[in-house]
C-alpha cells in the first residue's frame, strides 16, 4: 500500500513539474513574441485547395520584417470586397503565391493594393479594383482551382497569373506545404482528359491548429519545424537571391523536369480557356526558371550537372517554354524576372536590396516595383475595348 501511495505522489509531482515547466516556457515565448518575432494562425485546411486563408483573421506577422496580416470576409489577403461589381468598375484578379500574397508587409504596401492605387490615380476613365487571390505555397493547380472556386464569383475582367520560382514543383506530389497540417491537390493527365485528386484532411490538423492558436511556444516550435522542412528539401542545392536552383527544370531532357513543365502548361491552358469562356482576359507574368548573367559558380555547377547527367542546362529554358505556350494559347506573357534583373543594374542595386535580410520575400520597395511592372503591363495589353465596356455598364 505505501508503495502505491509513493507512486501516486510521484505521478502527481511529475505532472505539476511538467505543467510548471510548460508555463515557464509559454511565458517566455509570449514575452519573446511581444518584443520579437511574432505570428498567429491564419491558414486552414481546404478540401479542394489543400490550404486557404481564414476569413476575418488579422494580426502581427513579424520577424526582421514588420508585416501585418488581414484577411477579408471572402478569405482574401485584401481590402473588404463585395461579390457584385459596381457599374463602371474594371476588376482585376491576381493569382499567385507568397510573393504576391505579401504577408511580410503591411496591407497597403502589398503589390496588388499599390497597383490599384496607381491605376485609379493615373487612369481615370474607369474605377479599378485589384483583388488578391494569392496564397503562399500555391502552384498552378491550386491557382486554377482557386479561380474556379472563388475567382468566378467576383465577375473579373482581367486575370493576372503570376508564375514564380517554385510553382511548378508545388504541382507535384509532395511539392506543396507541410502535409501534417495541410495538403496539395494533384492532377492526372491522360491525353486530353484529366482528373484532379484532392487532399485528405490530416488527422491531427484540428488538434494542431487549436494548440497553436492557444500557445506561443507551440507556434514557435511549428515555425522551426516548418523551416526545417523547407530547408531540408533544398539542402545542398545552390541558390540565387534565396531561391533554390533546380537544374532539372532548366534541362530539356530531364524526365521529372519535363513532367513538371507539361503539367504546369496543361493547367495554365485550362485556366486560359476557362477565363475566356467567362468573357474575361488573362495575362501571364513569370519570374524564375531562367538564370541571367550566370556567375562562374553557377556555370561550374551547371557543368558538374552536365557531367553527372549528360544533359546540358539551358539558362533561358523557362522563357522559351512559356513564350511557346503563350503563342499557342494567344495569351500575353511578360518576364518579371528579367525586368528585376535589369532594374538592379539600372538602379545600381545589389541583389537582395528589394528583399529582407532574414527572408527572400520582397520588402515594401520590392512590392512597389511589382506594382509598377504590373501597371505597365496591364495598361499596355489594353483591353481598351473592355475598359470602355466597363465604363458603359
RADALIN-V424763 format. One record per residue. RES is the residue in one letter. SS is DSSP state (H for helix, E for strand, - for the rest). OMEGA is omega in whole degrees, 0 to 359 (none if undefined). NEAR is the number of other ideal C-beta (glycine too) atoms within 10 Angstrom. Layout:
((RES | SS | OMEGA | NEAR) (RES | SS | OMEGA | NEAR))
This chain:
((X | - | 179 | 5) (X | H | 181 | 6) (X | H | 178 | 7) (X | H | 178 | 8) (X | H | 179 | 9) (X | H | 178 | 10) (X | H | 179 | 10) (X | H | 179 | 10) (X | H | 179 | 10) (X | H | 180 | 10) (X | H | 179 | 10) (X | H | 180 | 10) (X | H | 181 | 10) (X | H | 178 | 10) (X | H | 182 | 10) (X | H | 176 | 10) (X | H | 179 | 10) (X | H | 179 | 10) (X | H | 180 | 10) (X | H | 179 | 10) (X | H | 178 | 10) (X | H | 179 | 13) (X | H | 178 | 11) (X | H | 179 | 11) (X | H | 181 | 16) (X | H | 178 | 15) (X | H | 178 | 12) (X | H | 180 | 13) (X | H | 180 | 17) (X | H | 176 | 13) (X | H | 179 | 11) (X | H | 180 | 14) (X | H | 181 | 18) (X | H | 184 | 10) (X | H | 187 | 8) (X | - | 180 | 9) (X | - | 186 | 16) (X | E | 174 | 19) (X | - | 178 | 20) (X | - | 182 | 16) (X | - | 179 | 18) (X | - | 177 | 17) (X | E | 179 | 19) (X | E | 174 | 17) (X | E | 177 | 18) (X | E | 185 | 22) (X | - | 178 | 12) (X | - | 187 | 16) (X | - | 183 | 24) (X | E | 173 | 27) (X | E | 177 | 22) (X | E | 181 | 22) (X | E | 183 | 24) (X | - | 181 | 15) (X | - | 175 | 12) (X | - | 181 | 12) (X | - | 174 | 16) (X | E | 179 | 14) (X | E | 183 | 15) (X | E | 176 | 14) (X | E | 196 | 19) (X | E | 171 | 16) (X | - | 169 | 16) (X | - | 174 | 11) (X | - | 181 | 20) (X | E | 183 | 14) (X | E | 174 | 22) (X | E | 183 | 16) (X | E | 172 | 22) (X | E | 181 | 17) (X | - | 181 | 20) (X | - | 187 | 19) (X | - | 179 | 10) (X | - | 180 | 18) (X | - | 178 | 20) (X | - | 172 | 24) (X | - | 193 | 24) (X | - | 174 | 25) (X | - | 175 | 17) (X | - | 181 | 9) (X | - | 172 | 16) (X | - | 178 | 10) (X | - | 182 | 8) (X | - | 179 | 9) (X | - | 179 | 18) (X | - | 176 | 10) (X | - | 178 | 9) (X | - | 180 | 12) (X | E | 174 | 16) (X | E | 186 | 25) (X | E | 176 | 20) (X | E | 174 | 23) (X | E | 181 | 28) (X | E | 182 | 26) (X | E | 181 | 27) (X | - | 180 | 28) (X | - | 187 | 22) (X | H | 180 | 19) (X | H | 181 | 24) (X | H | 178 | 26) (X | H | 171 | 25) (X | - | 179 | 29) (X | - | 187 | 19) (X | - | 178 | 30) (X | - | 178 | 25) (X | - | 185 | 17) (X | H | 184 | 19) (X | H | 179 | 12) (X | H | 180 | 20) (X | - | 186 | 30) (X | H | 182 | 29) (X | H | 178 | 31) (X | H | 177 | 21) (X | H | 179 | 23) (X | H | 179 | 25) (X | H | 180 | 22) (X | H | 180 | 15) (X | H | 180 | 20) (X | H | 182 | 22) (X | H | 180 | 14) (X | H | 185 | 9) (X | H | 181 | 10) (X | - | 192 | 15) (X | - | 182 | 9) (X | - | 185 | 12) (X | - | 174 | 19) (X | E | 184 | 18) (X | E | 169 | 23) (X | E | 179 | 22) (X | E | 184 | 28) (X | E | 185 | 24) (X | E | 180 | 26) (X | - | 187 | 29) (X | - | 178 | 28) (X | - | 181 | 27) (X | - | 179 | 19) (X | - | 182 | 22) (X | - | 168 | 31) (X | - | 184 | 27) (X | H | 177 | 25) (X | H | 180 | 27) (X | H | 179 | 27) (X | H | 176 | 27) (X | H | 180 | 27) (X | H | 176 | 23) (X | H | 177 | 23) (X | H | 180 | 23) (X | H | 186 | 13) (X | H | 187 | 16) (X | - | 186 | 19) (X | H | 182 | 23) (X | H | 184 | 14) (X | H | 192 | 10) (X | H | 177 | 19) (X | - | 183 | 15) (X | - | 176 | 26) (X | - | 182 | 23) (X | E | 177 | 20) (X | E | 175 | 26) (X | E | 176 | 25) (X | E | 183 | 26) (X | E | 182 | 24) (X | E | 183 | 26) (X | - | 196 | 23) (X | - | 185 | 24) (X | - | 185 | 24) (X | H | 181 | 29) (X | H | 178 | 26) (X | H | 181 | 21) (X | H | 176 | 23) (X | - | 189 | 27) (X | - | 177 | 17) (X | - | 181 | 9) (X | - | 184 | 10) (X | - | 184 | 17) (X | - | 183 | 25) (X | - | 184 | 20) (X | - | 181 | 16) (X | - | 177 | 15) (X | - | 179 | 15) (X | - | 186 | 22) (X | - | 180 | 21) (X | - | 181 | 23) (X | - | 174 | 24) (X | - | 177 | 20) (X | E | 181 | 20) (X | E | 173 | 17) (X | E | 184 | 10) (X | E | 178 | 13) (X | E | 184 | 7) (X | - | 179 | 5) (X | - | 180 | 6) (X | E | 179 | 7) (X | E | 177 | 13) (X | E | 175 | 9) (X | E | 175 | 14) (X | E | 186 | 12) (X | - | 185 | 14) (X | - | 172 | 19) (X | - | 181 | 10) (X | - | 177 | 14) (X | - | 186 | 16) (X | - | 185 | 9) (X | - | 185 | 11) (X | H | 185 | 16) (X | H | 180 | 13) (X | H | 179 | 10) (X | H | 182 | 17) (X | H | 180 | 16) (X | H | 180 | 12) (X | H | 180 | 16) (X | H | 176 | 20) (X | H | 186 | 11) (X | H | 191 | 12) (X | - | 176 | 17) (X | H | 180 | 21) (X | H | 180 | 21) (X | H | 176 | 18) (X | H | 178 | 20) (X | H | 180 | 19) (X | H | 180 | 15) (X | H | 179 | 19) (X | H | 177 | 14) (X | H | 179 | 10) (X | H | 180 | 12) (X | H | 177 | 14) (X | H | 177 | 10) (X | H | 179 | 10) (X | H | 183 | 13) (X | H | 183 | 13) (X | H | 181 | 11) (X | H | 179 | 9) (X | H | 185 | 13) (X | - | 180 | 15) (X | - | 180 | 7) (X | - | 180 | 6) (X | - | 178 | 13) (X | - | 183 | 16) (X | E | 168 | 10) (X | E | 181 | 16) (X | - | 177 | 12) (X | - | 182 | 14) (X | E | 180 | 16) (X | E | 176 | 18) (X | - | 179 | 21) (X | - | 186 | 21) (X | H | 180 | 24) (X | H | 179 | 19) (X | H | 173 | 23) (X | H | 184 | 22) (X | - | 182 | 21) (X | - | 183 | 14) (X | - | 185 | 12) (X | - | 185 | 19) (X | H | 181 | 9) (X | H | 178 | 13) (X | H | 179 | 21) (X | H | 179 | 15) (X | H | 179 | 15) (X | H | 179 | 23) (X | H | 182 | 22) (X | H | 177 | 13) (X | H | 180 | 21) (X | H | 181 | 25) (X | H | 178 | 18) (X | H | 181 | 18) (X | H | 175 | 25) (X | H | 178 | 24) (X | H | 176 | 15) (X | H | 181 | 18) (X | H | 182 | 25) (X | H | 181 | 23) (X | H | 178 | 12) (X | H | 179 | 17) (X | H | 179 | 22) (X | H | 179 | 14) (X | H | 179 | 8) (X | - | 178 | 15) (X | - | 179 | 11) (X | - | 178 | 21) (X | E | 181 | 20) (X | E | 168 | 24) (X | E | 180 | 22) (X | E | 176 | 21) (X | E | 181 | 25) (X | E | 178 | 24) (X | - | 182 | 24) (X | - | 180 | 20) (X | - | 172 | 28) (X | - | 174 | 21) (X | - | 183 | 22) (X | - | 182 | 16) (X | - | 183 | 8) (X | - | 179 | 16) (X | - | 177 | 11) (X | H | 179 | 7) (X | H | 180 | 9) (X | H | 179 | 17) (X | H | 179 | 13) (X | H | 178 | 12) (X | H | 178 | 17) (X | H | 177 | 22) (X | H | 175 | 12) (X | H | 179 | 11) (X | H | 180 | 19) (X | H | 180 | 14) (X | H | 181 | 8) (X | H | 188 | 9) (X | H | 187 | 14) (X | - | 182 | 8) (X | - | 180 | 17) (X | - | 176 | 13) (X | - | 176 | 23) (X | - | 186 | 18) (X | - | 178 | 16) (X | - | 185 | 15) (X | H | 181 | 19) (X | H | 179 | 23) (X | H | 180 | 18) (X | H | 182 | 13) (X | H | 183 | 20) (X | H | 176 | 24) (X | H | 178 | 14) (X | H | 177 | 12) (X | H | 182 | 19) (X | H | 178 | 18) (X | H | 180 | 10) (X | H | 184 | 11) (X | H | 181 | 17) (X | - | 179 | 9) (X | - | 176 | 22) (X | E | 180 | 13) (X | E | 184 | 20) (X | E | 187 | 23) (X | E | 179 | 21) (X | H | 180 | 21) (X | H | 178 | 21) (X | H | 178 | 15) (X | H | 180 | 18) (X | H | 177 | 20) (X | H | 179 | 17) (X | H | 180 | 12) (X | H | 177 | 16) (X | H | 181 | 17) (X | H | 183 | 10) (X | H | 184 | 8) (X | H | 181 | 10) (X | - | 182 | 7) (X | - | 175 | 14) (X | - | 176 | 7) (X | - | 181 | 12) (X | - | 181 | 14) (X | - | 180 | 13) (X | - | 181 | 22) (X | E | 184 | 18) (X | - | 181 | 18) (X | - | 183 | 9) (X | - | 188 | 12) (X | - | 184 | 15) (X | - | 179 | 16) (X | - | 185 | 21) (X | E | 172 | 25) (X | - | 182 | 21) (X | H | 178 | 19) (X | H | 177 | 13) (X | H | 177 | 22) (X | H | 176 | 26) (X | H | 177 | 18) (X | H | 176 | 21) (X | H | 182 | 27) (X | H | 178 | 22) (X | H | 178 | 16) (X | H | 181 | 20) (X | H | 177 | 26) (X | H | 181 | 19) (X | H | 185 | 13) (X | H | 180 | 17) (X | H | 181 | 24) (X | H | 182 | 15) (X | H | 181 | 10) (X | - | 186 | 16) (X | - | 151 | 10) (X | - | 180 | 17) (X | H | 179 | 10) (X | H | 179 | 8) (X | H | 176 | 16) (X | H | 180 | 18) (X | H | 178 | 13) (X | H | 178 | 14) (X | H | 179 | 20) (X | H | 183 | 14) (X | H | 182 | 9) (X | - | none | 12))
